[in-house]
Amino acid sequence: MFVLQEDTLNIARSLPKIELHRHLEGSVRLGTLVEIANQHGMELKDEESLRPFVQMMPNEPRDSRQFLSKFLTLRQFYRSEDIVQRITREVIEDAANDNVRYMELRFTPKALCNFTGSPMTHMVGLVCEAGNEAARQHNIRVRYIVSMNRHESVELGESALQAAIMHMDKGVVGVDLAGDEANHSALPFRDLMLASKASGLFVTVHAGEWAGPESVWDAIGNLKCDRIGHGINVLRDPAMMTLVTQREIALEICPTSNVLSGIVPTLDEHPIVELTRQGIRTTLNTDDPSVCNITLSEEIALTMQTHHQSLDDVKAFTVRAAQSAFLHREERSALVREFQALLSPAAL
């Protein structure tokens, strides 16, 4: 991967940040996983033996199958409700330590319930409870997005949606359709996404990542999403780019993840700057900090180095993120004003 310059990284660390696309399950500390393994008699008992199973490594294939395989291992660690809450608290602490001030943290309830057998409604409540406590402690605002996988059943999606609706008062603001985009259509989940919007939840859909621009059309035209997870393949279709721009659909772009999952060959070739130049509302995110071995500050610094982005350019990514937050109009406008002030030359 690209070598970071210390001065650029320090600038990125100093910036107050917003993250819209971070998966709880892909953000776990390796040290915590080792402790869980030791407590539960699992075979992988140190960080270096564990790392290849949960983190993308330099010499392994870069494709969707390899990337998603890390989550098959990660799902084995949610052995108790206490573990889920501990990991949630640590993920939020880590974000706050990276100077993230507002974060929308997404998680898949089904993945967290495999061992505990807890109802999804209960599990969503546990995550919100632990997350809200950690957010207060570390002075970061956190909202939650409940995720479902398109390669799993619609019935599981229905349960996830009901759990999300039940916890809107605890900070759940949206739902996400994720999973194996290359082999599974989003269309079976159309009614669920429309029901989500009718309930007052926002909708984001992973699209245009491992599939082409037609997947983005399904997400916007059929599922009526508010944002797109990744979405970089809209560049293949000028008409789709126009649609995304006109409707002000934000793209939750995660450059390092896109390289490690084989969407683009190198960071230098990532289209984030070209998408921005075309007037698309681009935002900068990590996706899965532990799987990708990246922080948001490092993601920003890499973007500055590889694409010659100025400080004003990266500030603009943050303001666009504020403009795209899953908050209702007045609260979102207040967030935009706050970050414009925080990022002003006088504040920095």
C-alpha positions as a Python dict, from the first residue, in 0.01 Angstrom:
ca = {
    (1, 'M'): (0, 0, 0),
    (2, 'F'): (96, 367, -32),
    (3, 'V'): (346, 505, 223),
    (4, 'L'): (198, 783, 433),
    (5, 'Q'): (386, 1107, 491),
    (6, 'E'): (385, 1195, 859),
    (7, 'D'): (312, 1566, 809),
    (8, 'T'): (13, 1490, 587),
    (9, 'L'): (-117, 1234, 836),
    (10, 'N'): (-86, 1485, 1120),
    (11, 'I'): (-292, 1737, 922),
    (12, 'A'): (-559, 1472, 862),
    (13, 'R'): (-563, 1374, 1229),
    (14, 'S'): (-617, 1734, 1333),
    (15, 'L'): (-933, 1770, 1126),
    (16, 'P'): (-1275, 1714, 1285),
    (17, 'K'): (-1433, 1437, 1080),
    (18, 'I'): (-1758, 1273, 978),
    (19, 'E'): (-1796, 907, 883),
    (20, 'L'): (-2110, 784, 710),
    (21, 'H'): (-2002, 431, 610),
    (22, 'R'): (-1843, 220, 881),
    (23, 'H'): (-1943, -138, 963),
    (24, 'L'): (-1931, -237, 1329),
    (25, 'E'): (-1836, -594, 1241),
    (26, 'G'): (-1537, -476, 1035),
    (27, 'S'): (-1403, -238, 1299),
    (28, 'V'): (-1302, -470, 1583),
    (29, 'R'): (-966, -440, 1759),
    (30, 'L'): (-743, -741, 1692),
    (31, 'G'): (-639, -744, 2057),
    (32, 'T'): (-1002, -778, 2162),
    (33, 'L'): (-1050, -1069, 1922),
    (34, 'V'): (-749, -1244, 2076),
    (35, 'E'): (-894, -1199, 2425),
    (36, 'I'): (-1226, -1344, 2310),
    (37, 'A'): (-1047, -1639, 2147),
    (38, 'N'): (-859, -1713, 2468),
    (39, 'Q'): (-1174, -1692, 2677),
    (40, 'H'): (-1374, -1922, 2450),
    (41, 'G'): (-1120, -2189, 2359),
    (42, 'M'): (-1076, -2080, 1998),
    (43, 'E'): (-757, -2187, 1820),
    (44, 'L'): (-623, -1847, 1708),
    (45, 'K'): (-461, -1703, 2019),
    (46, 'D'): (-235, -1417, 1905),
    (47, 'E'): (-275, -1122, 1673),
    (48, 'E'): (-40, -1240, 1400),
    (49, 'S'): (-199, -1584, 1369),
    (50, 'L'): (-541, -1420, 1366),
    (51, 'R'): (-466, -1136, 1125),
    (52, 'P'): (-487, -1328, 792),
    (53, 'F'): (-836, -1450, 880),
    (54, 'V'): (-985, -1110, 960),
    (55, 'Q'): (-775, -859, 767),
    (56, 'M'): (-686, -826, 400),
    (57, 'M'): (-322, -925, 351),
    (58, 'P'): (-78, -793, 86),
    (59, 'N'): (-40, -1112, -117),
    (60, 'E'): (-392, -1257, -117),
    (61, 'P'): (-649, -1227, -399),
    (62, 'R'): (-833, -898, -414),
    (63, 'D'): (-1192, -979, -497),
    (64, 'S'): (-1535, -981, -338),
    (65, 'R'): (-1515, -1343, -228),
    (66, 'Q'): (-1188, -1295, -41),
    (67, 'F'): (-1301, -967, 113),
    (68, 'L'): (-1634, -1104, 237),
    (69, 'S'): (-1461, -1417, 373),
    (70, 'K'): (-1315, -1205, 653),
    (71, 'F'): (-1664, -1149, 788),
    (72, 'L'): (-1730, -1522, 802),
    (73, 'T'): (-1450, -1540, 1058),
    (74, 'L'): (-1549, -1222, 1240),
    (75, 'R'): (-1899, -1356, 1294),
    (76, 'Q'): (-1750, -1634, 1506),
    (77, 'F'): (-1647, -1391, 1782),
    (78, 'Y'): (-1986, -1256, 1890),
    (79, 'R'): (-2020, -1521, 2160),
    (80, 'S'): (-2220, -1321, 2413),
    (81, 'E'): (-2421, -1004, 2451),
    (82, 'D'): (-2145, -861, 2671),
    (83, 'I'): (-1897, -910, 2386),
    (84, 'V'): (-2126, -728, 2142),
    (85, 'Q'): (-2155, -434, 2379),
    (86, 'R'): (-1782, -426, 2451),
    (87, 'I'): (-1698, -421, 2080),
    (88, 'T'): (-1954, -146, 2019),
    (89, 'R'): (-1802, 71, 2291),
    (90, 'E'): (-1450, 16, 2159),
    (91, 'V'): (-1545, 94, 1798),
    (92, 'I'): (-1692, 428, 1908),
    (93, 'E'): (-1394, 504, 2132),
    (94, 'D'): (-1157, 436, 1842),
    (95, 'A'): (-1354, 669, 1614),
    (96, 'A'): (-1351, 945, 1876),
    (97, 'N'): (-975, 902, 1925),
    (98, 'D'): (-937, 961, 1549),
    (99, 'N'): (-1121, 1294, 1589),
    (100, 'V'): (-1442, 1169, 1428),
    (101, 'R'): (-1713, 1396, 1570),
    (102, 'Y'): (-2020, 1250, 1396),
    (103, 'M'): (-2055, 889, 1283),
    (104, 'E'): (-2327, 670, 1140),
    (105, 'L'): (-2236, 319, 1250),
    (106, 'R'): (-2400, 33, 1064),
    (107, 'F'): (-2432, -325, 1181),
    (108, 'T'): (-2607, -647, 1080),
    (109, 'P'): (-2818, -779, 1370),
    (110, 'K'): (-2825, -1131, 1227),
    (111, 'A'): (-2444, -1146, 1238),
    (112, 'L'): (-2446, -1049, 1604),
    (113, 'C'): (-2710, -1307, 1701),
    (114, 'N'): (-2557, -1623, 1554),
    (115, 'F'): (-2420, -1749, 1887),
    (116, 'T'): (-2630, -1564, 2141),
    (117, 'G'): (-2964, -1660, 1985),
    (118, 'S'): (-3092, -1320, 2094),
    (119, 'P'): (-3391, -1175, 1910),
    (120, 'M'): (-3285, -907, 1662),
    (121, 'T'): (-3496, -647, 1841),
    (122, 'H'): (-3307, -713, 2163),
    (123, 'M'): (-2968, -708, 1990),
    (124, 'V'): (-3034, -373, 1822),
    (125, 'G'): (-3126, -232, 2160),
    (126, 'L'): (-2804, -363, 2314),
    (127, 'V'): (-2590, -200, 2043),
    (128, 'C'): (-2772, 133, 2079),
    (129, 'E'): (-2746, 122, 2458),
    (130, 'A'): (-2371, 53, 2457),
    (131, 'G'): (-2309, 292, 2169),
    (132, 'N'): (-2497, 580, 2326),
    (133, 'E'): (-2312, 534, 2654),
    (134, 'A'): (-1975, 537, 2474),
    (135, 'A'): (-2076, 836, 2262),
    (136, 'R'): (-2154, 1040, 2574),
    (137, 'Q'): (-1830, 935, 2738),
    (138, 'H'): (-1613, 1022, 2436),
    (139, 'N'): (-1796, 1331, 2312),
    (140, 'I'): (-1896, 1196, 1971),
    (141, 'R'): (-2242, 1189, 1814),
    (142, 'V'): (-2339, 846, 1683),
    (143, 'R'): (-2641, 735, 1487),
    (144, 'Y'): (-2712, 378, 1378),
    (145, 'I'): (-2794, 209, 1049),
    (146, 'V'): (-2938, -142, 1064),
    (147, 'S'): (-2805, -356, 782),
    (148, 'M'): (-2940, -660, 600),
    (149, 'N'): (-2774, -876, 334),
    (150, 'R'): (-2912, -929, -13),
    (151, 'H'): (-2764, -1281, -20),
    (152, 'E'): (-2975, -1370, 286),
    (153, 'S'): (-3351, -1406, 304),
    (154, 'V'): (-3607, -1128, 279),
    (155, 'E'): (-3759, -1269, 599),
    (156, 'L'): (-3438, -1189, 786),
    (157, 'G'): (-3455, -842, 634),
    (158, 'E'): (-3810, -799, 763),
    (159, 'S'): (-3694, -884, 1115),
    (160, 'A'): (-3406, -638, 1087),
    (161, 'L'): (-3642, -365, 970),
    (162, 'Q'): (-3882, -421, 1259),
    (163, 'A'): (-3589, -404, 1502),
    (164, 'A'): (-3476, -79, 1340),
    (165, 'I'): (-3820, 79, 1366),
    (166, 'M'): (-3848, -19, 1732),
    (167, 'H'): (-3526, 165, 1817),
    (168, 'M'): (-3562, 488, 1624),
    (169, 'D'): (-3592, 664, 1959),
    (170, 'K'): (-3246, 531, 2054),
    (171, 'G'): (-3066, 667, 1748),
    (172, 'V'): (-3147, 430, 1462),
    (173, 'V'): (-3181, 654, 1157),
    (174, 'G'): (-3159, 422, 859),
    (175, 'V'): (-3138, 80, 702),
    (176, 'D'): (-2875, -57, 467),
    (177, 'L'): (-2885, -330, 204),
    (178, 'A'): (-2539, -487, 183),
    (179, 'G'): (-2396, -827, 90),
    (180, 'D'): (-2302, -1008, -230),
    (181, 'E'): (-2399, -752, -494),
    (182, 'A'): (-2226, -940, -776),
    (183, 'N'): (-2454, -1245, -749),
    (184, 'H'): (-2774, -1122, -585),
    (185, 'S'): (-3022, -861, -703),
    (186, 'A'): (-3155, -591, -473),
    (187, 'L'): (-3505, -614, -620),
    (188, 'P'): (-3644, -875, -376),
    (189, 'F'): (-3590, -615, -101),
    (190, 'R'): (-3776, -335, -279),
    (191, 'D'): (-4089, -351, -63),
    (192, 'L'): (-3878, -356, 254),
    (193, 'M'): (-3688, -46, 150),
    (194, 'L'): (-4010, 137, 64),
    (195, 'A'): (-4155, 34, 402),
    (196, 'S'): (-3840, 167, 569),
    (197, 'K'): (-3887, 507, 411),
    (198, 'A'): (-4256, 511, 499),
    (199, 'S'): (-4161, 454, 864),
    (200, 'G'): (-3932, 758, 864),
    (201, 'L'): (-3601, 575, 821),
    (202, 'F'): (-3346, 670, 557),
    (203, 'V'): (-3216, 408, 311),
    (204, 'T'): (-2866, 339, 183),
    (205, 'V'): (-2780, 56, -56),
    (206, 'H'): (-2445, -99, -142),
    (207, 'A'): (-2444, -66, -522),
    (208, 'G'): (-2206, 3, -806),
    (209, 'E'): (-1929, -166, -611),
    (210, 'W'): (-1899, -523, -739),
    (211, 'A'): (-2168, -475, -1003),
    (212, 'G'): (-2218, -213, -1273),
    (213, 'P'): (-2429, 102, -1298),
    (214, 'E'): (-2747, -101, -1347),
    (215, 'S'): (-2718, -194, -978),
    (216, 'V'): (-2718, 176, -891),
    (217, 'W'): (-3032, 223, -1099),
    (218, 'D'): (-3206, -51, -899),
    (219, 'A'): (-3102, 120, -576),
    (220, 'I'): (-3222, 466, -682),
    (221, 'G'): (-3508, 391, -920),
    (222, 'N'): (-3661, 88, -754),
    (223, 'L'): (-3551, 98, -389),
    (224, 'K'): (-3569, 481, -366),
    (225, 'C'): (-3248, 502, -165),
    (226, 'D'): (-3115, 825, -16),
    (227, 'R'): (-2746, 735, -46),
    (228, 'I'): (-2532, 478, -225),
    (229, 'G'): (-2266, 269, -55),
    (230, 'H'): (-1956, 290, -278),
    (231, 'G'): (-2122, 350, -617),
    (232, 'I'): (-1802, 421, -806),
    (233, 'N'): (-1912, 224, -1113),
    (234, 'V'): (-2157, 501, -1204),
    (235, 'L'): (-1863, 635, -1408),
    (236, 'R'): (-1942, 370, -1668),
    (237, 'D'): (-2275, 532, -1752),
    (238, 'P'): (-2305, 908, -1820),
    (239, 'A'): (-2684, 895, -1783),
    (240, 'M'): (-2649, 737, -1439),
    (241, 'M'): (-2397, 1001, -1338),
    (242, 'T'): (-2645, 1269, -1440),
    (243, 'L'): (-2921, 1104, -1238),
    (244, 'V'): (-2704, 1075, -926),
    (245, 'T'): (-2597, 1437, -960),
    (246, 'Q'): (-2944, 1578, -1023),
    (247, 'R'): (-3097, 1390, -730),
    (248, 'E'): (-2804, 1478, -502),
    (249, 'I'): (-2753, 1114, -409),
    (250, 'A'): (-2437, 1099, -201),
    (251, 'L'): (-2183, 826, -267),
    (252, 'E'): (-2027, 676, 47),
    (253, 'I'): (-1684, 618, -106),
    (254, 'C'): (-1424, 398, 65),
    (255, 'P'): (-1104, 408, -146),
    (256, 'T'): (-882, 164, 45),
    (257, 'S'): (-1165, -88, 70),
    (258, 'N'): (-1226, -55, -305),
    (259, 'V'): (-862, -142, -373),
    (260, 'L'): (-849, -433, -128),
    (261, 'S'): (-1173, -579, -262),
    (262, 'G'): (-1050, -559, -621),
    (263, 'I'): (-1280, -286, -752),
    (264, 'V'): (-985, -70, -862),
    (265, 'P'): (-624, -186, -903),
    (266, 'T'): (-452, 91, -704),
    (267, 'L'): (-534, 401, -502),
    (268, 'D'): (-384, 615, -780),
    (269, 'E'): (-647, 479, -1019),
    (270, 'H'): (-941, 532, -786),
    (271, 'P'): (-1205, 759, -946),
    (272, 'I'): (-1301, 957, -635),
    (273, 'V'): (-1158, 1284, -770),
    (274, 'E'): (-1314, 1239, -1113),
    (275, 'L'): (-1651, 1166, -955),
    (276, 'T'): (-1618, 1482, -749),
    (277, 'R'): (-1523, 1689, -1053),
    (278, 'Q'): (-1837, 1565, -1226),
    (279, 'G'): (-2046, 1726, -953),
    (280, 'I'): (-2138, 1407, -768),
    (281, 'R'): (-2176, 1440, -391),
    (282, 'T'): (-1878, 1231, -282),
    (283, 'T'): (-1796, 1150, 81),
    (284, 'L'): (-1487, 979, 222),
    (285, 'N'): (-1516, 675, 451),
    (286, 'T'): (-1328, 369, 578),
    (287, 'D'): (-1589, 92, 534),
    (288, 'D'): (-1412, -157, 765),
    (289, 'P'): (-1117, -12, 959),
    (290, 'S'): (-988, -343, 1096),
    (291, 'V'): (-1042, -550, 780),
    (292, 'C'): (-870, -278, 575),
    (293, 'N'): (-618, -180, 846),
    (294, 'I'): (-704, 189, 799),
    (295, 'T'): (-832, 486, 999),
    (296, 'L'): (-1033, 774, 858),
    (297, 'S'): (-737, 1007, 915),
    (298, 'E'): (-518, 770, 714),
    (299, 'E'): (-784, 749, 443),
    (300, 'I'): (-788, 1130, 419),
    (301, 'A'): (-407, 1151, 414),
    (302, 'L'): (-385, 888, 140),
    (303, 'T'): (-637, 1080, -67),
    (304, 'M'): (-436, 1399, -23),
    (305, 'Q'): (-116, 1226, -132),
    (306, 'T'): (-233, 1003, -414),
    (307, 'H'): (-473, 1251, -572),
    (308, 'H'): (-299, 1578, -481),
    (309, 'Q'): (-601, 1697, -287),
    (310, 'S'): (-561, 2020, -94),
    (311, 'L'): (-674, 2087, 259),
    (312, 'D'): (-976, 2270, 120),
    (313, 'D'): (-1057, 1968, -97),
    (314, 'V'): (-1066, 1730, 197),
    (315, 'K'): (-1263, 1977, 407),
    (316, 'A'): (-1521, 1976, 128),
    (317, 'F'): (-1558, 1596, 160),
    (318, 'T'): (-1652, 1649, 525),
    (319, 'V'): (-1901, 1925, 451),
    (320, 'R'): (-2065, 1706, 185),
    (321, 'A'): (-2089, 1430, 444),
    (322, 'A'): (-2268, 1668, 679),
    (323, 'Q'): (-2506, 1763, 397),
    (324, 'S'): (-2578, 1392, 344),
    (325, 'A'): (-2621, 1280, 706),
    (326, 'F'): (-2930, 1076, 790),
    (327, 'L'): (-3079, 1353, 998),
    (328, 'H'): (-3396, 1548, 946),
    (329, 'R'): (-3364, 1886, 777),
    (330, 'E'): (-3312, 2121, 1071),
    (331, 'E'): (-3068, 1892, 1250),
    (332, 'R'): (-2877, 1828, 928),
    (333, 'S'): (-2854, 2201, 854),
    (334, 'A'): (-2720, 2258, 1204),
    (335, 'L'): (-2457, 1988, 1148),
    (336, 'V'): (-2348, 2154, 825),
    (337, 'R'): (-2313, 2492, 993),
    (338, 'E'): (-2123, 2338, 1281),
    (339, 'F'): (-1867, 2169, 1056),
    (340, 'Q'): (-1828, 2471, 834),
    (341, 'A'): (-1733, 2660, 1148),
    (342, 'L'): (-1507, 2382, 1281),
    (343, 'L'): (-1323, 2364, 948),
    (344, 'S'): (-1283, 2737, 901),
    (345, 'P'): (-927, 2876, 899),
    (346, 'A'): (-998, 3057, 1225),
    (347, 'A'): (-1096, 2734, 1401),
    (348, 'L'): (-797, 2538, 1275),
}
